[in-house]
Amino acid sequence: MQEKILVGHKLRRFRKTIGLSQTAMADALEISPSYLNLLEHNQRPLTVGLLLRLGNSFDIDLKDFAEDDAASLSTGMSEIFSDPLLADEQVPRREIQDMITAAPGAARGLITLFQAYRKVRDELEATAGDGGSMQISNPIEKVRATLQKANNYFAALEDAADELRRVAKIVSVNDFGLTGDNTLANLATYVTETFGLRVRIMPVEIMQNQLRRYDLHRREILISEALLGSQRQFHLLVQLALLSQQTALDKICEDHAVQDLQTKSLLKITLAGYFAGAVMMPYSTFLDSAKSLRYDLDLLGRRFGCSFEQVCHRLTTLNAPNARGIPFFFIRVDDAGNISKRLAAAGMQFATHGGTCPKWTMHKAFRTPEKILIQAAELPNGQKYFMVARTAPPLWSPTLAQSPEFAVTLGCELYHARDMIYADQIDVSKTAQLDEIGVGCSVCERMDCTQRAHPPIGHELRFDGPMRRIGLYDLGSKTTIGK
C-alpha cells in the first residue's frame, strides 16, 4: 500500500513564502480553506491530484515537494533526546512526533543547533586542558573530574582505613612497613565476625571470568583463585568498603555534588578501591618508605605486599596538606593506545579521546614486558616531565577470552626526578636533551612530527601530488574552527 504524503509543513511554508492567504491558495487549488488548513496540519494527506494541481498553479519542484522528511526529522529529534545531556527529560516518541507535526521548521532548527553543539563538544572533549569548565556528561569523565578536583586525596577514607587497622588488627605493619603473611586470613576473620559473611576462595570453574562476587542470599563474599594474594586482599577490602563505608562514600558524593546514579555508583566503587589501597599501604608509613627507598616501585611493592599498579595508584594519593609526596600523574593504556585509567597532576593534562602521543615511552613497554622504561620529555608548551613505565601483569582470564594487556605510566615534573632512583641513570639537568612529546595528536602543536596519527583540530591540510613528505599529514597554517 502506498504511504500517505504528509507534507503539510512544506505546503504552509511555501504559502507563506509567496505571501498568499489560506483563502487565496485554496481558491487556486479549487479546494476549501478549511481543507487546506487540514492539509497544512497533516490532518489530511496530499493526494496525487492535488500535487499535480499545485504544480500547475505554482512554480515548484514536485519531486522535492512530495518527499516526506518526517522520518528523518523523527530520527534527528530522537537522537537529540537520547543524548546524555537531555536523557533525563525522557521525552516520549509521541511528543517528538507532535512537535514535528506542529513545528517542523523548529524541529529542523533544533537538529541543526544540536549538530553544531555536538561538533563543538567533540572538539572540546578531544582537547586537553579544559580545566573542568566543560559540561561533562560521561560518568567516567565525571568521576575523573571529581578525583581531579579533590586532588585524589580523601581524608575521611584515610581515617577510616586507620580505624579499621586499629580495631580489626588485620594488617600487621612494623616500623619499616613490612607486612605479615596472614593479612588475608585476618581480614576474612574480621569480615565474618563483624558482618556475618563467609569469605571463600573459589575455583575458576565456578567463578569463570568473575574476580569478586558478593552473594547477598548466601551471605558470602566469593574471591576467584585466579587472583594473586595482593589482588585477593584488595578485592576483599573493596567489598568491605562498599558494605561498611556507605556513610563516608555518600558524604563524599554529596560534597562533590555527584547526583546521577551512574556517576555515583562508579565513584563509590572507585573510592572503595581508594579505601582498599589506604588499608594495604598506610599513609604515613608508605610515604616514609617511598622517600627512604627513593620511590623504588618494585621494592615498595615487596615491602607492602602490593602489585606494581597498586603502588602506582597509592603514590598518586599522597596529597595530605601536611605530608605530601611527589605529585604524580598516572595513566594506563592498552597496546592500541586507548586510555583506560588516568589521573592528572602537576599540570599534566590528557586528551579525553584519541589515545595518547605515540612518542611516549609507555607504548614501547609492550615490547619488553615487566621491564621498567624511563623517559625525560618536554611538551610543546615547555612543561618538562619524568616518566616511569612498565607493563602490568595481566589478570587471569579463561582461555577462550584473551586477557587484556596494559602498560602503566607514573610521571612527575622533571625537577622531582632527583628524588627518584630511576633518574640516576639519565641526565635530567637543565641542559638535558629531552624527548619532544605531545598530549595527543588532535591538540599537538608540533607540526613537523612524523608520527602524527591524525591532524590537529583547527588546522588545514595541504595535499600536494608532486611532493611526498615523511609522515601522514602536510599541515598548513592554523585556521579558526568553524571557518
C-alpha positions as CSV (number, residue, x, y, z in Angstrom):
1,M,0.0,0.0,0.0
2,Q,1.4,3.4,-0.9
3,E,2.3,5.6,2.0
4,K,0.3,8.8,2.6
5,I,2.1,12.0,1.6
6,L,2.1,14.2,4.8
7,V,4.0,17.4,3.8
8,G,1.7,20.0,5.4
9,H,4.7,21.9,6.8
10,K,6.1,22.3,3.3
11,L,2.8,23.5,2.0
12,R,2.4,26.0,4.8
13,R,6.0,27.3,4.5
14,F,5.6,27.6,0.7
15,R,2.3,29.5,1.0
16,K,3.8,32.0,3.5
17,T,6.9,32.4,1.3
18,I,4.9,33.6,-1.7
19,G,2.7,35.7,0.5
20,L,-0.7,34.0,0.0
21,S,-3.5,33.7,2.5
22,Q,-5.1,30.3,3.0
23,T,-8.2,31.6,1.2
24,A,-6.2,32.7,-1.9
25,M,-4.3,29.4,-2.1
26,A,-7.4,27.4,-1.6
27,D,-9.1,29.2,-4.5
28,A,-6.0,28.4,-6.7
29,L,-6.2,24.8,-5.8
30,E,-10.0,24.7,-6.1
31,I,-10.5,23.4,-2.5
32,S,-12.0,25.0,0.6
33,P,-9.8,27.0,3.1
34,S,-10.8,24.6,5.8
35,Y,-9.5,21.6,3.8
36,L,-6.2,23.5,3.1
37,N,-5.9,24.1,6.8
38,L,-6.3,20.3,7.4
39,L,-3.6,19.7,4.8
40,E,-1.2,22.1,6.4
41,H,-1.6,20.5,9.8
42,N,-1.1,16.9,8.3
43,Q,-4.7,16.1,9.2
44,R,-5.2,15.1,5.6
45,P,-2.7,13.6,3.1
46,L,-1.7,15.5,-0.1
47,T,-3.2,13.5,-2.9
48,V,-1.6,13.0,-6.3
49,G,-4.3,15.1,-7.9
50,L,-3.7,17.9,-5.6
51,L,0.0,17.6,-6.0
52,L,-0.4,17.9,-9.8
53,R,-2.7,20.9,-9.4
54,L,-0.2,22.5,-7.1
55,G,2.5,22.0,-9.8
56,N,0.3,23.5,-12.5
57,S,-0.6,26.6,-10.4
58,F,2.8,27.4,-8.9
59,D,6.4,27.1,-9.9
60,I,7.6,24.2,-7.6
61,D,9.7,21.1,-7.8
62,L,7.1,18.4,-7.4
63,K,9.6,15.6,-6.6
64,D,11.2,17.7,-3.8
65,F,7.8,18.8,-2.6
66,A,6.3,15.3,-2.4
67,E,9.3,13.9,-0.4
68,D,8.2,13.3,3.1
69,D,11.0,14.3,5.5
70,A,9.1,13.4,8.7
71,A,11.1,10.2,9.1
72,S,14.4,12.0,9.0
73,L,13.1,14.7,11.4
74,S,11.9,12.0,13.8
75,T,15.3,10.3,13.7
76,G,17.1,13.6,14.3
77,M,14.9,14.6,17.2
78,S,15.1,11.2,18.8
79,E,18.9,11.4,18.7
80,I,18.8,14.8,20.4
81,F,16.6,13.5,23.3
82,S,18.7,10.3,23.7
83,D,21.9,12.4,24.2
84,P,23.1,12.1,27.9
85,L,22.6,15.9,28.3
86,L,18.8,15.5,27.8
87,A,18.3,11.8,28.6
88,D,16.7,12.7,32.0
89,E,13.9,14.5,30.2
90,Q,12.5,11.1,28.9
91,V,10.6,12.7,26.1
92,P,8.3,10.0,24.6
93,R,8.2,9.4,20.9
94,R,4.6,10.7,20.6
95,E,5.7,14.1,21.9
96,I,8.5,14.2,19.4
97,Q,6.1,13.4,16.6
98,D,3.6,16.0,17.8
99,M,6.4,18.6,17.7
100,I,7.5,17.6,14.2
101,T,3.9,17.8,13.0
102,A,3.2,21.2,14.7
103,A,6.5,22.9,14.1
104,P,8.7,21.1,11.6
105,G,10.8,24.2,11.0
106,A,11.6,24.5,14.7
107,A,12.5,20.8,14.7
108,R,14.9,21.3,11.8
109,G,16.4,24.3,13.7
110,L,16.9,22.2,16.8
111,I,18.6,19.5,14.9
112,T,20.9,22.0,13.2
113,L,21.7,23.5,16.6
114,F,22.3,20.1,18.2
115,Q,24.7,19.1,15.4
116,A,26.7,22.3,15.9
117,Y,26.7,21.7,19.7
118,R,27.9,18.1,19.2
119,K,30.7,19.2,16.9
120,V,32.0,21.7,19.4
121,R,31.6,19.3,22.3
122,D,33.5,16.6,20.4
123,E,36.3,19.1,19.6
124,L,36.4,20.3,23.2
125,E,36.4,16.7,24.6
126,A,39.3,15.9,22.3
127,T,41.2,19.0,23.6
128,A,43.2,18.7,26.8
129,G,43.4,21.4,29.4
130,D,39.7,22.4,29.7
131,G,40.2,23.0,33.4
132,G,36.9,21.3,34.3
133,S,34.9,24.1,32.8
134,M,33.2,21.9,30.2
135,Q,29.9,20.3,30.9
136,I,30.8,16.6,31.2
137,S,28.1,14.1,30.6
138,N,30.1,10.8,30.6
139,P,30.0,9.2,34.1
140,I,33.7,8.1,33.7
141,E,34.7,11.6,32.9
142,K,32.6,13.0,35.8
143,V,34.4,10.6,38.2
144,R,37.8,11.6,36.8
145,A,36.9,15.3,37.2
146,T,35.8,14.6,40.8
147,L,39.1,12.9,41.7
148,Q,41.0,15.7,40.0
149,K,39.1,18.4,41.9
150,A,39.8,16.5,45.2
151,N,43.5,16.2,44.2
152,N,42.9,12.4,44.6
153,Y,43.0,12.7,48.4
154,F,40.2,11.9,50.7
155,A,40.9,12.4,54.4
156,A,37.8,10.7,55.6
157,L,38.8,7.4,53.8
158,E,42.3,7.7,55.2
159,D,40.9,8.0,58.7
160,A,38.5,5.1,58.1
161,A,41.4,2.9,56.9
162,D,43.4,3.8,60.0
163,E,40.5,2.9,62.2
164,L,39.9,-0.4,60.5
165,R,43.5,-1.4,61.0
166,R,43.3,-0.3,64.7
167,V,40.2,-2.1,65.7
168,A,40.5,-5.2,63.5
169,K,44.2,-5.7,63.6
170,I,44.0,-7.1,60.1
171,V,47.3,-5.7,58.8
172,S,50.5,-6.1,60.8
173,V,52.9,-3.3,59.7
174,N,56.1,-2.8,61.6
175,D,58.3,0.3,61.6
176,F,59.7,-0.5,58.2
177,G,56.3,-1.1,56.6
178,L,56.8,-4.8,56.4
179,T,53.6,-6.8,56.5
180,G,52.8,-10.3,57.8
181,D,51.7,-13.2,55.7
182,N,48.4,-13.8,57.4
183,T,46.8,-10.5,56.4
184,L,44.1,-12.0,54.2
185,A,43.2,-14.6,56.8
186,N,42.9,-11.9,59.5
187,L,40.8,-9.8,57.2
188,A,38.5,-12.7,56.4
189,T,38.0,-13.5,60.1
190,Y,37.2,-9.8,60.8
191,V,34.5,-9.8,58.0
192,T,33.0,-13.0,59.3
193,E,32.9,-11.8,63.0
194,T,31.7,-8.3,62.2
195,F,29.3,-8.8,59.3
196,G,28.4,-12.5,59.5
197,L,29.8,-13.0,56.0
198,R,31.8,-16.0,54.9
199,V,34.8,-15.3,52.7
200,R,35.5,-18.1,50.2
201,I,38.3,-18.5,47.6
202,M,36.5,-20.2,44.7
203,P,37.9,-22.2,41.8
204,V,37.8,-20.7,38.3
205,E,35.5,-23.3,37.1
206,I,32.8,-21.7,39.2
207,M,33.9,-18.0,39.0
208,Q,34.7,-18.1,35.3
209,N,35.7,-14.5,34.4
210,Q,34.4,-13.0,37.7
211,L,37.0,-11.8,40.1
212,R,34.8,-11.0,43.0
213,R,31.1,-11.6,43.8
214,Y,29.0,-10.7,46.8
215,D,26.3,-13.2,47.3
216,L,23.7,-11.5,49.5
217,H,21.4,-14.5,49.6
218,R,24.0,-16.9,50.9
219,R,25.9,-14.2,52.9
220,E,29.2,-14.9,51.1
221,I,32.0,-13.0,49.5
222,L,33.5,-15.1,46.8
223,I,37.0,-14.4,45.5
224,S,38.5,-16.0,42.5
225,E,41.5,-18.3,43.0
226,A,42.9,-16.7,39.8
227,L,43.9,-13.6,41.8
228,L,47.3,-13.2,43.4
229,G,47.5,-12.6,47.1
230,S,47.6,-8.8,47.0
231,Q,44.7,-8.8,44.5
232,R,42.6,-11.1,46.7
233,Q,43.2,-8.8,49.7
234,F,42.4,-5.7,47.6
235,H,39.1,-7.1,46.3
236,L,38.0,-8.2,49.7
237,L,38.8,-4.7,51.1
238,V,36.8,-3.1,48.2
239,Q,33.8,-5.2,49.1
240,L,34.3,-4.4,52.7
241,A,34.3,-0.7,51.9
242,L,31.1,-1.0,49.9
243,L,29.5,-2.7,52.9
244,S,30.9,-0.6,55.8
245,Q,31.7,2.8,54.4
246,Q,28.5,3.9,52.8
247,T,28.1,6.9,55.0
248,A,31.5,8.2,54.1
249,L,31.0,7.4,50.5
250,D,27.6,9.2,50.4
251,K,29.2,12.2,52.1
252,I,31.9,12.5,49.5
253,C,29.3,12.2,46.7
254,E,27.3,15.0,48.4
255,D,30.3,17.2,49.0
256,H,31.2,17.0,45.3
257,A,27.6,17.4,44.0
258,V,27.5,13.9,42.4
259,Q,23.9,13.1,42.0
260,D,23.1,10.9,39.0
261,L,23.0,7.3,39.8
262,Q,25.5,6.1,37.2
263,T,28.2,8.5,38.3
264,K,27.5,8.0,42.0
265,S,27.8,4.2,41.6
266,L,31.1,4.4,39.7
267,L,32.5,7.0,42.1
268,K,31.7,4.8,45.1
269,I,33.4,1.8,43.5
270,T,36.4,4.0,42.7
271,L,36.5,5.3,46.3
272,A,36.2,1.8,47.6
273,G,39.4,1.0,45.7
274,Y,41.0,4.1,47.3
275,F,40.0,2.8,50.7
276,A,41.5,-0.7,50.0
277,G,44.8,0.9,48.9
278,A,44.8,3.0,52.1
279,V,44.4,-0.1,54.3
280,M,47.1,-2.0,52.5
281,M,49.5,0.9,52.4
282,P,49.1,3.1,55.5
283,Y,49.7,6.7,54.6
284,S,52.5,7.8,56.9
285,T,54.4,4.5,56.8
286,F,54.0,4.3,53.0
287,L,55.1,7.9,52.4
288,D,58.2,7.4,54.7
289,S,59.1,4.2,52.8
290,A,58.6,5.9,49.4
291,K,61.0,8.7,50.4
292,S,63.6,6.4,52.0
293,L,63.5,4.0,49.0
294,R,63.6,6.9,46.6
295,Y,60.4,5.8,45.1
296,D,61.7,2.3,44.0
297,L,58.3,0.9,42.8
298,D,59.4,-2.7,42.9
299,L,60.8,-2.5,46.5
300,L,57.7,-0.6,47.7
301,G,55.6,-3.4,46.2
302,R,57.6,-6.1,48.0
303,R,57.6,-4.2,51.3
304,F,53.8,-3.7,51.4
305,G,52.9,-6.9,49.6
306,C,51.2,-5.0,46.7
307,S,51.3,-5.1,42.9
308,F,53.2,-2.6,40.7
309,E,49.9,-0.9,39.7
310,Q,48.6,-0.8,43.2
311,V,51.8,1.0,44.3
312,C,51.5,3.5,41.5
313,H,47.9,4.2,42.4
314,R,48.7,4.8,46.0
315,L,51.6,7.2,45.1
316,T,49.0,9.5,43.4
317,T,47.1,9.8,46.7
318,L,49.9,11.1,48.9
319,N,48.5,14.7,48.9
320,A,47.7,15.4,52.5
321,P,48.2,19.1,53.2
322,N,50.7,18.4,56.0
323,A,52.5,15.4,54.5
324,R,52.8,15.4,50.7
325,G,54.7,13.1,48.4
326,I,55.7,13.8,44.9
327,P,52.7,15.0,42.8
328,F,52.4,12.1,40.3
329,F,50.2,11.7,37.4
330,F,49.1,8.2,36.4
331,I,47.9,6.7,33.1
332,R,47.2,3.2,31.9
333,V,46.8,2.3,28.2
334,D,46.3,-0.8,26.2
335,D,48.6,-1.8,23.3
336,A,46.4,0.2,20.9
337,G,47.0,3.4,22.9
338,N,43.5,3.6,24.4
339,I,43.4,5.1,27.9
340,S,41.6,3.0,30.5
341,K,42.7,4.9,33.6
342,R,44.2,8.3,34.1
343,L,44.7,10.9,36.8
344,A,46.4,14.2,36.1
345,A,48.7,16.1,38.5
346,A,51.4,18.7,38.4
347,G,49.7,20.4,35.4
348,M,49.7,17.4,33.2
349,Q,46.6,17.1,31.0
350,F,45.3,14.3,28.9
351,A,43.3,14.2,25.7
352,T,39.9,12.7,26.5
353,H,39.6,10.9,23.2
354,G,42.0,9.7,20.6
355,G,44.6,8.0,22.7
356,T,48.0,9.4,23.6
357,C,51.1,10.6,21.9
358,P,52.9,7.7,20.2
359,K,56.2,9.2,21.3
360,W,55.5,8.3,24.9
361,T,57.8,5.5,26.1
362,M,54.9,3.6,27.6
363,H,54.0,2.4,24.1
364,K,57.4,0.7,23.9
365,A,56.7,-1.2,27.2
366,F,54.7,-3.9,25.4
367,R,57.9,-4.9,23.5
368,T,59.8,-5.6,26.8
369,P,57.2,-6.9,29.3
370,E,58.0,-6.4,33.0
371,K,60.9,-4.1,32.2
372,I,60.8,-0.6,33.6
373,L,61.4,2.1,31.0
374,I,62.1,5.7,31.8
375,Q,61.7,8.9,29.8
376,A,62.5,12.6,30.3
377,A,60.3,14.6,28.0
378,E,59.0,18.1,27.1
379,L,55.6,19.1,25.9
380,P,55.1,21.8,23.3
381,N,54.2,24.4,26.0
382,G,57.6,23.9,27.7
383,Q,56.5,21.7,30.6
384,K,59.1,19.0,31.4
385,Y,58.3,15.6,32.9
386,F,60.0,12.5,34.0
387,M,58.1,9.2,33.5
388,V,58.4,5.6,34.5
389,A,56.6,3.0,32.5
390,R,56.1,-0.8,32.7
391,T,53.6,-3.4,31.6
392,A,51.1,-4.5,34.2
393,P,50.9,-8.3,34.5
394,P,47.5,-9.4,33.0
395,L,44.8,-10.8,35.3
396,W,43.9,-14.3,34.7
397,S,41.1,-14.9,32.2
398,P,39.5,-18.0,30.7
399,T,41.5,-19.4,27.7
400,L,38.5,-18.5,25.4
401,A,38.8,-14.9,26.4
402,Q,42.1,-13.2,25.8
403,S,43.4,-11.4,28.9
404,P,43.8,-7.7,28.4
405,E,47.3,-6.2,28.5
406,F,48.1,-2.8,29.8
407,A,51.1,-0.5,30.3
408,V,51.2,1.8,33.3
409,T,53.0,5.1,33.5
410,L,53.8,7.1,36.6
411,G,55.1,10.6,35.9
412,C,56.0,13.9,37.6
413,E,57.5,17.2,36.8
414,L,61.2,16.9,35.8
415,Y,62.6,18.7,38.8
416,H,61.2,16.0,41.1
417,A,63.2,13.3,39.3
418,R,66.2,13.9,41.5
419,D,64.3,12.3,44.4
420,M,63.6,9.1,42.3
421,I,66.1,6.3,42.0
422,Y,65.3,5.8,38.3
423,A,66.6,9.2,37.3
424,D,70.2,8.3,38.4
425,Q,70.8,6.7,35.1
426,I,69.9,9.6,32.8
427,D,70.7,13.3,32.5
428,V,67.8,15.4,33.9
429,S,69.7,18.7,34.2
430,K,68.6,21.9,32.6
431,T,70.7,21.3,29.5
432,A,69.5,17.7,29.1
433,Q,68.2,16.6,25.7
434,L,64.5,15.8,26.2
435,D,62.2,13.8,24.1
436,E,59.7,16.0,22.3
437,I,56.2,14.6,23.0
438,G,52.6,15.8,23.0
439,V,49.4,15.2,24.8
440,G,47.6,13.8,21.8
441,C,47.6,14.3,18.1
442,S,44.4,16.3,18.0
443,V,45.8,19.1,20.2
444,C,49.6,18.8,19.5
445,E,51.3,21.9,18.1
446,R,54.3,20.0,16.7
447,M,53.5,20.5,13.1
448,D,56.7,18.6,11.9
449,C,56.0,15.4,13.8
450,T,56.4,12.4,11.6
451,Q,54.4,10.1,13.9
452,R,51.2,12.1,13.9
453,A,48.2,9.8,13.7
454,H,45.7,12.5,12.7
455,P,45.6,16.2,12.1
456,P,45.2,18.7,14.9
457,I,41.9,20.5,15.4
458,G,41.8,23.9,13.7
459,H,44.5,23.3,11.1
460,E,44.0,22.9,7.4
461,L,45.7,20.2,5.4
462,R,47.7,20.6,2.3
463,F,47.7,17.9,-0.4
464,D,50.5,18.2,-2.9
465,G,50.6,15.5,-5.5
466,P,54.2,16.2,-6.8
467,M,55.7,16.1,-3.3
468,R,55.6,13.4,-0.6
469,R,56.9,14.1,2.9
470,I,57.7,11.7,5.8
471,G,54.5,11.2,7.8
472,L,50.8,11.1,7.0
473,Y,50.0,14.8,7.0
474,D,51.3,18.0,5.5
475,L,49.8,20.7,7.7
476,G,49.1,24.2,6.5
477,S,48.6,27.3,8.6
478,K,46.3,27.4,11.6
479,T,42.7,28.3,11.0
480,T,39.8,29.2,13.2
481,I,37.4,26.4,13.9
482,G,34.2,26.8,12.0
483,K,35.6,28.8,9.1
